[in-house]
Amino acid sequence: MNVAMTLPWPPSVNHYWRRVGNRTLISAPGRDYRLAVGQECMLGGVSGKPIPGRLAMTILAKPPDRRRRDLDNILKALLDAIVHAGVIEDDSQIDEIQITRGDVVADGAVVVRIYGRD
């Protein structure tokens, strides 16, 4: 099974977690992002029954501006949101990830394609 979706720009891993006392929680921007991805996946018809088996993923990251960014900092929020939306069962299913920086677009976006490897 192959799935393609365009999702909002994720928060950096630096802003995804917050410490509250001795607990580490997903931050408000992280929770908002998971909700937005879930809504996009539902509207696009790609949530519901998770894709089973071994997977490969390509990501075209279209940043919101020209600031310097480490591409690996967007992966945690993005993958967690895709799992939370029910597109895949767990990010441990992913054997291969290719991420490419694209052109700057207003508000940023990530174009995600998921391919079955079985």
C-alpha positions, 0 to 999 in steps of 0.5 A, spaced: 500 500 500 502 507 498 500 513 501 501 520 500 499 526 504 501 533 505 501 535 512 503 542 516 510 543 518 512 540 525 514 543 531 522 542 532 524 536 537 527 542 541 519 545 542 516 538 542 517 536 549 516 540 556 518 538 563 513 539 568 516 537 575 519 530 574 515 529 568 516 530 561 510 531 556 508 533 549 508 541 549 502 544 547 505 546 540 506 538 539 499 536 541 496 541 537 500 539 531 498 531 532 491 534 532 492 538 525 495 531 522 490 527 525 485 532 521 489 532 515 489 524 515 482 524 516 480 529 511 485 525 506 482 518 507 488 515 510 487 514 517 483 509 520 486 502 519 494 502 520 498 500 514 501 493 516 508 491 515 515 493 513 515 501 511 519 506 507 518 513 507 520 519 503 519 526 506 519 533 502 520 538 507 518 545 505 520 550 510 516 556 512 522 561 511 529 561 510 532 560 517 537 555 518 534 548 520 536 541 522 532 536 518 532 531 523 529 535 528 522 535 525 522 527 524 520 526 532 513 530 531 512 528 524 512 520 526 509 521 532 503 524 529 502 519 523 502 514 528 497 518 533 493 519 527 492 511 525 496 511 519 501 506 521 501 502 527 508 504 530 514 508 527 518 502 528 515 499 522 519 504 518 526 501 515 528 507 510 527 514 511 529 519 505 528 526 507 529 532 502 529 540 503 524 543 498 523 550 497 520 555 502 512 555 502 508 560 506 507 556 513 511 550 511 509 543 509 511 536 509 509 532 503 510 524 506 509 518 502 509 511 505 510 505 501 509 498 503 516 494 503 513 487 504 
